[in-house]
Amino acid sequence: MSSGKTEKIYGINGPVIYLKGKTDFKMSEMVHVGEEKLVGEVISLDKDRTTVQEYEETSGLHPGELVEGGSVGYAGTRYPE
């Protein structure tokens, strides 16, 4: 991904992933989560936490794995930042 925005997972609750602290992600930004590059979307931004809704199975994810932002391609489509 070209933007270089990368954060680590702080917590996971079902399909919801939490990133600690203020991040450079934007609302509704599509992100890749974990080694398998699962597709998710930023659904909440706060000064202490960023919340990501994961659209795929999260059972293999663990705190500390990376969340990467920017223009995430999905099904051959490029999403704007």
N, C-alpha and C positions, 0 to 999 in steps of 0.2 A: 504494500500500500504506500502511496506516495506521501501522505501527510506526516507520518512518523508519530502520531499520537498513540501512546501505549501506556496502559495502566495495569495494575494487578488486581485480581479479584480479592475482595475483603470478606465477603459473605455470600452465601447462596441459600435461597428459600424457595424450593420448587423451581418455577421458570423465571424467578426474579434474582438478579445478580446485583450485588452492592460493591461499589468502588469507594474506597475511603478518601476523604478530602476533596478539595476543589480540583476538577479536571478541566482539560481544554475541549472536552466533547460538547456538542450542541444538542439541543432538544431535537428529537426525531432523527438523530443521526444513526445510520446503520453501522454496526460494528461486527467484527469477527471475534469470537470468544474461544479461548483455549487452543490446544494443539490441532484440533480438528477443524478450526476456523468456522465454528457454528455461527449462524446469523442471528443477530439480536438488534434491538433498537433502544436508544436512550429515551426513557419515559419520564425521568425526573432529574432535575439539577438542584443541588442545595450547596451551601458553603461547606458542609461537612460530609456530603455523600452524593454520589451519582448512582442512579438506579437504571438498570438495563433489563428489558423484557427479552428473554430468550425464546426464539421460535422453534427450537429443536430440543431434543432430550438433554437434560442437564445432569443426569445421574453420574456421568464420568468426570464431571468438573470438580475442581478442588480450589480452595483459597490459594492465592499465589500465582495461579495461571494468568496468562496475559489476555487483555482485551485491547484490540487494535481498531482505531477509527480511521476515518477518511472516506474516500470513494470506494464503497464496497460493491463489487460486482456480484450479481445474483441472477442466475438463469440467463446469462449473456447480456444483462442490462447494467448500465452504469448509473448509479444514483448520484445526484448533485450533492455537494457539501453544504 
